[in-house]
Every structure is written in C-alpha cells, then in structure tokens.
Amino acid sequence: AKRLAIGRDHHGDETAAVKGDMVTRQPQPQQLSGYHRDNQKQASVAAAAHTKRSLEISYPGTSTTSEDEDENTYYTSRGASVCSSLLHAIVQIDSRIPEAPQYHTQVLNQTVLSHKGAESGHPENAANLRRRVGSSAPQESTTAAIRVHRGPFSCTARLRLQHEDEKDSVDDKEKDNAGRAAQSKEEILEAVGVGATKREAKHVASAKLLALLFPECETMVEVKAAAEATRELYAASKASKLQQQSFARFSLRTREKRTQELRSATSNDARPYVLPDSNTNASVPSFVM
C-alpha cells in the first residue's frame, strides 16, 4: 500500500512524499539586509546615470540643443538652417535684391595623421618598415598607419543689393522732372561659412548673410526675429491687397450689373405704345382712353 508521509528534515524544511515522490517545500525568501539594500540602490542609480549620459551625447550636424548652449551660437552653427530658410524668404520679398545669392564651396587644407616612423617625414623609415614586415624575428610592430582626414568645407556667399537714391540734378534737361533724378547704387554683401559638410557650410554662410541684411540687430536672435517680422508683414500686406482686389472686382461686377438693369428698364419705358388693330376683338385698355 502506498503511504503518504509528511515530516521535517534536519534543516527544518517541510517535505512531503506523495505517491512515492519526494517534494521539497523551499523556505520563504528572507528580506535583504540594510547593507544589501544600499548596494542595490547605488547600482540602480549608477545605471540610470549611465543611461542619461548615453542619451545626452550629441553628434555633429544634429539639431539637438543643450541647456548651456547660447542661442546666438546655435543659430550660427547647428541651427543655421533656420536662418538660411529665412534668407531665401527675404530674397523673394525684398525689392533691393535683384537675384538670389551665389555660393562658392571649396575644401580646406587636409590633415595627415601618422604613427611612429611615418610621422617623422623620413622616407628611409618607411622603407625600413616595409622590409621588416617579411622578417620572422619577433619584434615590436612598427607598421605606419597613415590616416588622411578630409578637411572641412568653406562656403562663400555673395548677395547683390541695389539702393535707389534721389539727388538734385544739375543738368538743365532734367529740370522738368522736378530737378531730381533717381540713381541706382549697387552693394555686394559677402559672408564665409565653415562646416563639416557642404550643406552645413552653406547654411552658416547664409546665416551670416542674413545678419548683414539687418545691420541694426546686434545678436542672431534679433536677426531671426526681424526676418520673421518682415516675412509676416509682407504676408499680411499681400493678403490685404488680395482682399482689396477681390472687393474691387466684386464692386465692378455689381456696378455693371446695376447699369445693365437700368438700361433695360429705360429701354422698356421708351418703347412706343401700339394701338390694337380694329379687326381684332382686343379691347383698348381704359387708361389709354
């Protein structure tokens, strides 16, 4: 006969024999001591700090900003694309700018980094290094590793401005025009930007060019605000002008329609009244008699 035996072992753990199989009941886990809790807390804090540092890493060319970064520096470096877009908007709405800015990009001087014999600049050292590669004697590796890094890009932006000036004329033939003549004065604005890529260098040059269009502004934040205000003012003026044109067209159509109705009514009143024929049975209206 199968027996069910329940007892305790020498460790105090309860054991049960069910159908001949021994099942051991594990004791309840003990609570951690204060020392272990402190170690576990420090480990979690260190892991959270490491994750935070990993997330705060910023790479060149990205648009991320930090709390300590100045806005003026941001708009002349990584955030220069914002000012570049504003420059193209100003080019389209400013009457002083006859054409879009011109850009010329070039690569700056390259940087060559080497190790050991190659960095000294002696050709015999490089030859010795090539001969040592085939030797079987154990020796320290002196293979020269030459790394050529492409230099940054430099972009030069030029923008042509035309100022309309009026001054007194001394020619007698021009006195008919109130003694004033309009003359065009041309000005060339130039700015240079440097960046890791062509696009970045172009954006930096455009941001500096935008600052030259607003010489009254002292910081890039003020330049950006002034450019945005100019764009919004132009958009509002254009919307108002379109509204006025639409109202003028509506008024013109209404006036033409009213005039046509008046002409039609006048022509009907001026038409002579024809008496009915005597052969017909039509009766003459009473107001004619």
Phi and psi in degrees as GROMACS dihedral restraints (atoms count N, CA, C in turn):
[ dihedral_restraints ]
;  ai    aj    ak    al  type     phi  dphi    fc
    3     4     5     6     1   -80.1    20    10
    4     5     6     7     1   138.3    20    10
    6     7     8     9     1  -114.7    20    10
    7     8     9    10     1   151.7    20    10
    9    10    11    12     1  -111.7    20    10
   10    11    12    13     1   111.5    20    10
   12    13    14    15     1  -116.5    20    10
   13    14    15    16     1   129.0    20    10
   15    16    17    18     1  -122.4    20    10
   16    17    18    19     1   126.7    20    10
   18    19    20    21     1  -152.3    20    10
   19    20    21    22     1  -168.6    20    10
   21    22    23    24     1  -126.6    20    10
   22    23    24    25     1   141.1    20    10
   24    25    26    27     1   -86.8    20    10
   25    26    27    28     1  -175.2    20    10
   27    28    29    30     1   -72.7    20    10
   28    29    30    31     1   -15.4    20    10
   30    31    32    33     1   -88.0    20    10
   31    32    33    34     1    -5.1    20    10
   33    34    35    36     1    90.9    20    10
   34    35    36    37     1     2.3    20    10
   36    37    38    39     1   -82.8    20    10
   37    38    39    40     1   141.4    20    10
   39    40    41    42     1   -77.9    20    10
   40    41    42    43     1   135.1    20    10
   42    43    44    45     1  -125.9    20    10
   43    44    45    46     1   150.7    20    10
   45    46    47    48     1  -135.7    20    10
   46    47    48    49     1   135.8    20    10
   48    49    50    51     1  -108.9    20    10
   49    50    51    52     1   106.9    20    10
   51    52    53    54     1  -114.2    20    10
   52    53    54    55     1   117.5    20    10
   54    55    56    57     1    53.9    20    10
   55    56    57    58     1    41.1    20    10
   57    58    59    60     1    84.2    20    10
   58    59    60    61     1    -8.3    20    10
   60    61    62    63     1  -100.3    20    10
   61    62    63    64     1   138.1    20    10
   63    64    65    66     1   -92.7    20    10
   64    65    66    67     1   126.2    20    10
   66    67    68    69     1  -117.9    20    10
   67    68    69    70     1   122.0    20    10
   69    70    71    72     1   -98.7    20    10
   70    71    72    73     1   125.8    20    10
   72    73    74    75     1   -90.8    20    10
   73    74    75    76     1   116.8    20    10
   75    76    77    78     1   -72.6    20    10
   76    77    78    79     1   146.4    20    10
   78    79    80    81     1   -70.5    20    10
   79    80    81    82     1   158.6    20    10
   81    82    83    84     1   -66.9    20    10
   82    83    84    85     1   140.1    20    10
   84    85    86    87     1   -64.2    20    10
   85    86    87    88     1   138.5    20    10
   87    88    89    90     1   -81.7    20    10
   88    89    90    91     1   151.2    20    10
   90    91    92    93     1   -71.0    20    10
   91    92    93    94     1   146.0    20    10
   93    94    95    96     1   -71.3    20    10
   94    95    96    97     1   147.9    20    10
   96    97    98    99     1   -76.1    20    10
   97    98    99   100     1   170.7    20    10
   99   100   101   102     1   -63.1    20    10
  100   101   102   103     1   -33.8    20    10
  102   103   104   105     1   -65.2    20    10
  103   104   105   106     1   -45.5    20    10
  105   106   107   108     1   -67.1    20    10
  106   107   108   109     1   -36.5    20    10
  108   109   110   111     1   -64.0    20    10
  109   110   111   112     1   -39.4    20    10
  111   112   113   114     1   -64.8    20    10
  112   113   114   115     1   -41.8    20    10
  114   115   116   117     1   -63.6    20    10
  115   116   117   118     1   -41.7    20    10
  117   118   119   120     1   -65.4    20    10
  118   119   120   121     1   -38.7    20    10
  120   121   122   123     1   -66.1    20    10
  121   122   123   124     1   -41.7    20    10
  123   124   125   126     1   -64.5    20    10
  124   125   126   127     1   -37.8    20    10
  126   127   128   129     1   -65.4    20    10
  127   128   129   130     1   -41.1    20    10
  129   130   131   132     1   -66.9    20    10
  130   131   132   133     1   -38.6    20    10
  132   133   134   135     1   -65.3    20    10
  133   134   135   136     1   -40.9    20    10
  135   136   137   138     1   -64.9    20    10
  136   137   138   139     1   -39.9    20    10
  138   139   140   141     1   -65.2    20    10
  139   140   141   142     1   -40.3    20    10
  141   142   143   144     1   -65.4    20    10
  142   143   144   145     1   -39.5    20    10
  144   145   146   147     1   -65.5    20    10
  145   146   147   148     1   -39.4    20    10
  147   148   149   150     1   -64.5    20    10
  148   149   150   151     1   -41.6    20    10
  150   151   152   153     1   -63.8    20    10
  151   152   153   154     1   -39.9    20    10
  153   154   155   156     1   -64.2    20    10
  154   155   156   157     1   -41.3    20    10
  156   157   158   159     1   -65.4    20    10
  157   158   159   160     1   -35.9    20    10
  159   160   161   162     1   -66.1    20    10
  160   161   162   163     1   -37.6    20    10
  162   163   164   165     1   -74.4    20    10
  163   164   165   166     1   -23.2    20    10
  165   166   167   168     1   -85.6    20    10
  166   167   168   169     1    -0.4    20    10
  168   169   170   171     1   -69.9    20    10
  169   170   171   172     1   128.2    20    10
  171   172   173   174     1  -114.6    20    10
  172   173   174   175     1   137.0    20    10
  174   175   176   177     1  -105.1    20    10
  175   176   177   178     1   154.3    20    10
  177   178   179   180     1   -62.1    20    10
  178   179   180   181     1   140.7    20    10
  180   181   182   183     1    90.2    20    10
  181   182   183   184     1    -6.5    20    10
  183   184   185   186     1   -87.2    20    10
  184   185   186   187     1   164.5    20    10
  186   187   188   189     1  -101.0    20    10
  187   188   189   190     1    16.5    20    10
  189   190   191   192     1   -75.3    20    10
  190   191   192   193     1   148.1    20    10
  192   193   194   195     1  -123.5    20    10
  193   194   195   196     1   155.7    20    10
  195   196   197   198     1  -114.3    20    10
  196   197   198   199     1   163.7    20    10
  198   199   200   201     1   -68.4    20    10
  199   200   201   202     1   -30.3    20    10
  201   202   203   204     1   -86.3    20    10
  202   203   204   205     1    -5.7    20    10
  204   205   206   207     1   -80.8    20    10
  205   206   207   208     1   135.3    20    10
  207   208   209   210     1   -76.7    20    10
  208   209   210   211     1   141.8    20    10
  210   211   212   213     1   -66.9    20    10
  211   212   213   214     1   -35.8    20    10
  213   214   215   216     1   -62.9    20    10
  214   215   216   217     1   -41.7    20    10
  216   217   218   219     1   -66.5    20    10
  217   218   219   220     1   -36.5    20    10
  219   220   221   222     1   -64.8    20    10
  220   221   222   223     1   -43.0    20    10
  222   223   224   225     1   -74.9    20    10
  223   224   225   226     1   -10.0    20    10
  225   226   227   228     1  -105.9    20    10
  226   227   228   229     1     4.1    20    10
  228   229   230   231     1  -130.7    20    10
  229   230   231   232     1   -96.2    20    10
  231   232   233   234     1   -75.6    20    10
  232   233   234   235     1   -28.1    20    10
  234   235   236   237     1   -95.5    20    10
  235   236   237   238     1    19.0    20    10
  237   238   239   240     1   -68.5    20    10
  238   239   240   241     1   -18.0    20    10
  240   241   242   243     1   -64.4    20    10
  241   242   243   244     1   -29.4    20    10
  243   244   245   246     1   -64.2    20    10
  244   245   246   247     1   -47.2    20    10
  246   247   248   249     1   -68.1    20    10
  247   248   249   250     1   -30.8    20    10
  249   250   251   252     1   -64.6    20    10
  250   251   252   253     1   -41.5    20    10
  252   253   254   255     1   -64.7    20    10
  253   254   255   256     1   -39.3    20    10
  255   256   257   258     1   -65.3    20    10
  256   257   258   259     1   -35.7    20    10
  258   259   260   261     1   -62.5    20    10
  259   260   261   262     1   -44.9    20    10
  261   262   263   264     1   -65.3    20    10
  262   263   264   265     1   -31.6    20    10
  264   265   266   267     1   -69.3    20    10
  265   266   267   268     1   -40.8    20    10
  267   268   269   270     1   -66.6    20    10
  268   269   270   271     1   -35.6    20    10
  270   271   272   273     1   -60.8    20    10
  271   272   273   274     1   -35.1    20    10
  273   274   275   276     1   -78.8    20    10
  274   275   276   277     1   -22.0    20    10
  276   277   278   279     1  -111.6    20    10
  277   278   279   280     1   -12.5    20    10
  279   280   281   282     1   -87.7    20    10
  280   281   282   283     1   123.5    20    10
  282   283   284   285     1   -72.3    20    10
  283   284   285   286     1   -15.8    20    10
  285   286   287   288     1   -77.0    20    10
  286   287   288   289     1   -17.0    20    10
  288   289   290   291     1  -100.7    20    10
  289   290   291   292     1   108.8    20    10
  291   292   293   294     1   -80.5    20    10
  292   293   294   295     1   -22.0    20    10
  294   295   296   297     1  -149.8    20    10
  295   296   297   298     1   166.8    20    10
  297   298   299   300     1   -71.0    20    10
  298   299   300   301     1   155.4    20    10
  300   301   302   303     1   -66.6    20    10
  301   302   303   304     1   154.5    20    10
  303   304   305   306     1  -108.2    20    10
  304   305   306   307     1   141.0    20    10
  306   307   308   309     1  -123.0    20    10
  307   308   309   310     1   140.1    20    10
  309   310   311   312     1  -131.4    20    10
  310   311   312   313     1   119.3    20    10
  312   313   314   315     1  -113.6    20    10
  313   314   315   316     1   139.5    20    10
  315   316   317   318     1  -145.2    20    10
  316   317   318   319     1   160.9    20    10
  318   319   320   321     1   -94.3    20    10
  319   320   321   322     1   133.4    20    10
  321   322   323   324     1   -75.9    20    10
  322   323   324   325     1   178.9    20    10
  324   325   326   327     1   -59.1    20    10
  325   326   327   328     1   141.5    20    10
  327   328   329   330     1   -81.5    20    10
  328   329   330   331     1   156.1    20    10
  330   331   332   333     1  -114.3    20    10
  331   332   333   334     1   126.4    20    10
  333   334   335   336     1  -110.4    20    10
  334   335   336   337     1   122.4    20    10
  336   337   338   339     1  -115.4    20    10
  337   338   339   340     1   134.4    20    10
  339   340   341   342     1  -140.2    20    10
  340   341   342   343     1   174.6    20    10
  342   343   344   345     1  -128.6    20    10
  343   344   345   346     1   147.7    20    10
  345   346   347   348     1    55.0    20    10
  346   347   348   349     1  -121.5    20    10
  348   349   350   351     1   -66.1    20    10
  349   350   351   352     1   -32.0    20    10
  351   352   353   354     1   -73.1    20    10
  352   353   354   355     1   -25.9    20    10
  354   355   356   357     1   -78.6    20    10
  355   356   357   358     1   -12.7    20    10
  357   358   359   360     1   -78.0    20    10
  358   359   360   361     1   -20.3    20    10
  360   361   362   363     1    87.8    20    10
  361   362   363   364     1     8.5    20    10
  363   364   365   366     1   -95.0    20    10
  364   365   366   367     1   124.1    20    10
  366   367   368   369     1   -67.2    20    10
  367   368   369   370     1   -28.8    20    10
  369   370   371   372     1   -66.5    20    10
  370   371   372   373     1   -29.8    20    10
  372   373   374   375     1   -65.4    20    10
  373   374   375   376     1   -40.2    20    10
  375   376   377   378     1   -65.5    20    10
  376   377   378   379     1   -37.8    20    10
  378   379   380   381     1   -65.8    20    10
  379   380   381   382     1   -41.7    20    10
  381   382   383   384     1   -61.3    20    10
  382   383   384   385     1   -37.3    20    10
  384   385   386   387     1   -64.8    20    10
  385   386   387   388     1   -38.9    20    10
  387   388   389   390     1   -67.8    20    10
  388   389   390   391     1   -35.3    20    10
  390   391   392   393     1   -71.5    20    10
  391   392   393   394     1   -32.3    20    10
  393   394   395   396     1   -72.9    20    10
  394   395   396   397     1   -16.8    20    10
  396   397   398   399     1   -64.0    20    10
  397   398   399   400     1   -37.2    20    10
  399   400   401   402     1   -83.8    20    10
  400   401   402   403     1    -8.3    20    10
  402   403   404   405     1   -72.8    20    10
  403   404   405   406     1   144.0    20    10
  405   406   407   408     1   -94.8    20    10
  406   407   408   409     1    -6.9    20    10
  408   409   410   411     1   -69.6    20    10
  409   410   411   412     1   139.1    20    10
  411   412   413   414     1   -66.9    20    10
  412   413   414   415     1   124.5    20    10
  414   415   416   417     1  -151.8    20    10
  415   416   417   418     1   166.1    20    10
  417   418   419   420     1   -72.7    20    10
  418   419   420   421     1   137.4    20    10
  420   421   422   423     1   -69.1    20    10
  421   422   423   424     1   119.9    20    10
  423   424   425   426     1  -120.7    20    10
  424   425   426   427     1    24.7    20    10
  426   427   428   429     1   -64.0    20    10
  427   428   429   430     1   127.9    20    10
  429   430   431   432     1   -78.7    20    10
  430   431   432   433     1   124.8    20    10
  432   433   434   435     1  -105.3    20    10
  433   434   435   436     1   107.6    20    10
  435   436   437   438     1  -101.1    20    10
  436   437   438   439     1   123.9    20    10
  438   439   440   441     1  -118.8    20    10
  439   440   441   442     1   122.4    20    10
  441   442   443   444     1  -102.8    20    10
  442   443   444   445     1   116.3    20    10
  444   445   446   447     1  -100.5    20    10
  445   446   447   448     1   129.6    20    10
  447   448   449   450     1   -68.7    20    10
  448   449   450   451     1   135.3    20    10
  450   451   452   453     1   -72.6    20    10
  451   452   453   454     1   166.7    20    10
  453   454   455   456     1   -70.2    20    10
  454   455   456   457     1   167.0    20    10
  456   457   458   459     1   -96.0    20    10
  457   458   459   460     1   144.7    20    10
  459   460   461   462     1  -119.5    20    10
  460   461   462   463     1   128.4    20    10
  462   463   464   465     1  -121.0    20    10
  463   464   465   466     1   128.9    20    10
  465   466   467   468     1  -108.5    20    10
  466   467   468   469     1   121.9    20    10
  468   469   470   471     1  -110.0    20    10
  469   470   471   472     1   134.3    20    10
  471   472   473   474     1  -126.9    20    10
  472   473   474   475     1   136.9    20    10
  474   475   476   477     1  -133.7    20    10
  475   476   477   478     1   132.2    20    10
  477   478   479   480     1  -101.2    20    10
  478   479   480   481     1   130.4    20    10
  480   481   482   483     1  -116.5    20    10
  481   482   483   484     1   146.6    20    10
  483   484   485   486     1  -125.1    20    10
  484   485   486   487     1   117.3    20    10
  486   487   488   489     1  -102.4    20    10
  487   488   489   490     1   133.4    20    10
  489   490   491   492     1   -95.9    20    10
  490   491   492   493     1   113.0    20    10
  492   493   494   495     1  -113.4    20    10
  493   494   495   496     1   144.8    20    10
  495   496   497   498     1  -116.8    20    10
  496   497   498   499     1   132.8    20    10
  498   499   500   501     1  -145.4    20    10
  499   500   501   502     1   163.7    20    10
  501   502   503   504     1   -67.1    20    10
  502   503   504   505     1   140.1    20    10
  504   505   506   507     1  -101.1    20    10
  505   506   507   508     1   145.6    20    10
  507   508   509   510     1  -105.5    20    10
  508   509   510   511     1    -2.9    20    10
  510   511   512   513     1   -84.9    20    10
  511   512   513   514     1   134.8    20    10
  513   514   515   516     1   -67.7    20    10
  514   515   516   517     1   -28.1    20    10
  516   517   518   519     1   -69.4    20    10
  517   518   519   520     1   -22.0    20    10
  519   520   521   522     1   -97.5    20    10
  520   521   522   523     1     4.7    20    10
  522   523   524   525     1   -71.9    20    10
  523   524   525   526     1   -16.9    20    10
  525   526   527   528     1   -68.1    20    10
  526   527   528   529     1   -23.7    20    10
  528   529   530   531     1   -93.2    20    10
  529   530   531   532     1    43.4    20    10
  531   532   533   534     1    63.0    20    10
  532   533   534   535     1    20.7    20    10
  534   535   536   537     1    69.4    20    10
  535   536   537   538     1    19.5    20    10
  537   538   539   540     1  -129.8    20    10
  538   539   540   541     1   143.2    20    10
  540   541   542   543     1  -131.8    20    10
  541   542   543   544     1   140.7    20    10
  543   544   545   546     1   -92.4    20    10
  544   545   546   547     1   127.6    20    10
  546   547   548   549     1  -124.6    20    10
  547   548   549   550     1   147.6    20    10
  549   550   551   552     1  -101.1    20    10
  550   551   552   553     1   128.9    20    10
  552   553   554   555     1  -114.7    20    10
  553   554   555   556     1   124.5    20    10
  555   556   557   558     1  -100.2    20    10
  556   557   558   559     1   141.3    20    10
  558   559   560   561     1  -136.7    20    10
  559   560   561   562     1   139.2    20    10
  561   562   563   564     1  -111.3    20    10
  562   563   564   565     1   122.0    20    10
  564   565   566   567     1  -100.9    20    10
  565   566   567   568     1   135.6    20    10
  567   568   569   570     1  -135.5    20    10
  568   569   570   571     1   138.5    20    10
  570   571   572   573     1  -144.7    20    10
  571   572   573   574     1   147.7    20    10
  573   574   575   576     1  -121.4    20    10
  574   575   576   577     1   132.5    20    10
  576   577   578   579     1  -126.8    20    10
  577   578   579   580     1   144.9    20    10
  579   580   581   582     1  -122.0    20    10
  580   581   582   583     1   135.8    20    10
  582   583   584   585     1  -155.3    20    10
  583   584   585   586     1   167.4    20    10
  585   586   587   588     1   -70.6    20    10
  586   587   588   589     1   -26.4    20    10
  588   589   590   591     1  -125.9    20    10
  589   590   591   592     1   167.1    20    10
  591   592   593   594     1   -63.5    20    10
  592   593   594   595     1   -40.4    20    10
  594   595   596   597     1   -64.8    20    10
  595   596   597   598     1   -42.9    20    10
  597   598   599   600     1   -63.9    20    10
  598   599   600   601     1   -42.6    20    10
  600   601   602   603     1   -63.6    20    10
  601   602   603   604     1   -37.4    20    10
  603   604   605   606     1   -67.8    20    10
  604   605   606   607     1   -39.8    20    10
  606   607   608   609     1   -64.7    20    10
  607   608   609   610     1   -41.3    20    10
  609   610   611   612     1   -64.3    20    10
  610   611   612   613     1   -43.0    20    10
  612   613   614   615     1   -64.2    20    10
  613   614   615   616     1   -37.9    20    10
  615   616   617   618     1   -66.4    20    10
  616   617   618   619     1   -38.7    20    10
  618   619   620   621     1   -62.8    20    10
  619   620   621   622     1   -42.4    20    10
  621   622   623   624     1   -67.3    20    10
  622   623   624   625     1   -34.9    20    10
  624   625   626   627     1   -67.1    20    10
  625   626   627   628     1   -37.2    20    10
  627   628   629   630     1   -63.8    20    10
  628   629   630   631     1   -36.9    20    10
  630   631   632   633     1   -64.9    20    10
  631   632   633   634     1   -32.2    20    10
  633   634   635   636     1   -70.5    20    10
  634   635   636   637     1   -24.8    20    10
  636   637   638   639     1   -75.0    20    10
  637   638   639   640     1   -18.4    20    10
  639   640   641   642     1  -123.9    20    10
  640   641   642   643     1    73.6    20    10
  642   643   644   645     1   -67.1    20    10
  643   644   645   646     1   -17.8    20    10
  645   646   647   648     1   -75.3    20    10
  646   647   648   649     1   -14.2    20    10
  648   649   650   651     1   -88.0    20    10
  649   650   651   652     1   139.8    20    10
  651   652   653   654     1   -97.3    20    10
  652   653   654   655     1   -27.9    20    10
  654   655   656   657     1  -123.8    20    10
  655   656   657   658     1   163.7    20    10
  657   658   659   660     1   -69.0    20    10
  658   659   660   661     1   -28.0    20    10
  660   661   662   663     1   -64.5    20    10
  661   662   663   664     1   -41.9    20    10
  663   664   665   666     1   -67.5    20    10
  664   665   666   667     1   -37.2    20    10
  666   667   668   669     1   -62.8    20    10
  667   668   669   670     1   -45.7    20    10
  669   670   671   672     1   -62.0    20    10
  670   671   672   673     1   -43.4    20    10
  672   673   674   675     1   -64.8    20    10
  673   674   675   676     1   -40.5    20    10
  675   676   677   678     1   -66.1    20    10
  676   677   678   679     1   -40.7    20    10
  678   679   680   681     1   -65.8    20    10
  679   680   681   682     1   -41.1    20    10
  681   682   683   684     1   -65.5    20    10
  682   683   684   685     1   -39.1    20    10
  684   685   686   687     1   -64.5    20    10
  685   686   687   688     1   -39.8    20    10
  687   688   689   690     1   -63.6    20    10
  688   689   690   691     1   -42.4    20    10
  690   691   692   693     1   -65.1    20    10
  691   692   693   694     1   -42.8    20    10
  693   694   695   696     1   -66.9    20    10
  694   695   696   697     1   -37.9    20    10
  696   697   698   699     1   -64.6    20    10
  697   698   699   700     1   -40.6    20    10
  699   700   701   702     1   -65.2    20    10
  700   701   702   703     1   -41.6    20    10
  702   703   704   705     1   -63.8    20    10
  703   704   705   706     1   -41.2    20    10
  705   706   707   708     1   -66.4    20    10
  706   707   708   709     1   -40.7    20    10
  708   709   710   711     1   -64.9    20    10
  709   710   711   712     1   -40.3    20    10
  711   712   713   714     1   -66.5    20    10
  712   713   714   715     1   -40.8    20    10
  714   715   716   717     1   -64.3    20    10
  715   716   717   718     1   -40.3    20    10
  717   718   719   720     1   -65.2    20    10
  718   719   720   721     1   -39.5    20    10
  720   721   722   723     1   -65.7    20    10
  721   722   723   724     1   -41.2    20    10
  723   724   725   726     1   -64.3    20    10
  724   725   726   727     1   -37.5    20    10
  726   727   728   729     1   -66.1    20    10
  727   728   729   730     1   -40.9    20    10
  729   730   731   732     1   -65.0    20    10
  730   731   732   733     1   -41.0    20    10
  732   733   734   735     1   -63.8    20    10
  733   734   735   736     1   -41.0    20    10
  735   736   737   738     1   -64.0    20    10
  736   737   738   739     1   -41.2    20    10
  738   739   740   741     1   -65.8    20    10
  739   740   741   742     1   -37.9    20    10
  741   742   743   744     1   -65.9    20    10
  742   743   744   745     1   -41.8    20    10
  744   745   746   747     1   -64.4    20    10
  745   746   747   748     1   -40.1    20    10
  747   748   749   750     1   -64.3    20    10
  748   749   750   751     1   -41.7    20    10
  750   751   752   753     1   -64.8    20    10
  751   752   753   754     1   -39.3    20    10
  753   754   755   756     1   -65.1    20    10
  754   755   756   757     1   -43.6    20    10
  756   757   758   759     1   -64.3    20    10
  757   758   759   760     1   -40.1    20    10
  759   760   761   762     1   -64.6    20    10
  760   761   762   763     1   -41.0    20    10
  762   763   764   765     1   -65.6    20    10
  763   764   765   766     1   -42.6    20    10
  765   766   767   768     1   -64.1    20    10
  766   767   768   769     1   -40.5    20    10
  768   769   770   771     1   -65.2    20    10
  769   770   771   772     1   -41.2    20    10
  771   772   773   774     1   -65.4    20    10
  772   773   774   775     1   -40.8    20    10
  774   775   776   777     1   -63.2    20    10
  775   776   777   778     1   -41.2    20    10
  777   778   779   780     1   -64.4    20    10
  778   779   780   781     1   -39.2    20    10
  780   781   782   783     1   -65.2    20    10
  781   782   783   784     1   -40.8    20    10
  783   784   785   786     1   -65.0    20    10
  784   785   786   787     1   -41.1    20    10
  786   787   788   789     1   -63.8    20    10
  787   788   789   790     1   -40.2    20    10
  789   790   791   792     1   -65.4    20    10
  790   791   792   793     1   -42.0    20    10
  792   793   794   795     1   -66.3    20    10
  793   794   795   796     1   -38.2    20    10
  795   796   797   798     1   -66.4    20    10
  796   797   798   799     1   -41.0    20    10
  798   799   800   801     1   -65.6    20    10
  799   800   801   802     1   -34.5    20    10
  801   802   803   804     1   -70.4    20    10
  802   803   804   805     1   -37.0    20    10
  804   805   806   807     1   -71.5    20    10
  805   806   807   808     1   -31.2    20    10
  807   808   809   810     1   -82.9    20    10
  808   809   810   811     1    -7.5    20    10
  810   811   812   813     1   -69.9    20    10
  811   812   813   814     1   128.5    20    10
  813   814   815   816     1   -67.8    20    10
  814   815   816   817     1   147.9    20    10
  816   817   818   819     1   -86.5    20    10
  817   818   819   820     1   131.4    20    10
  819   820   821   822     1  -105.8    20    10
  820   821   822   823     1   124.5    20    10
  822   823   824   825     1   -69.8    20    10
  823   824   825   826     1   146.6    20    10
  825   826   827   828     1   -70.7    20    10
  826   827   828   829     1   153.3    20    10
  828   829   830   831     1   -68.2    20    10
  829   830   831   832     1   144.1    20    10
  831   832   833   834     1   -68.5    20    10
  832   833   834   835     1   -23.5    20    10
  834   835   836   837     1   -73.3    20    10
  835   836   837   838     1   -20.4    20    10
  837   838   839   840     1   -87.1    20    10
  838   839   840   841     1   159.4    20    10
  840   841   842   843     1   -90.3    20    10
  841   842   843   844     1    10.3    20    10
  843   844   845   846     1   -70.4    20    10
  844   845   846   847     1   136.2    20    10
  846   847   848   849     1   -88.5    20    10
  847   848   849   850     1   146.7    20    10
  849   850   851   852     1   -80.3    20    10
  850   851   852   853     1   133.0    20    10
  852   853   854   855     1   -58.9    20    10
  853   854   855   856     1   153.0    20    10
  855   856   857   858     1   -69.2    20    10
  856   857   858   859     1   -31.6    20    10
  858   859   860   861     1   -73.2    20    10
  859   860   861   862     1   -18.2    20    10
  861   862   863   864     1   -75.5    20    10
  862   863   864   865     1   -36.1    20    10
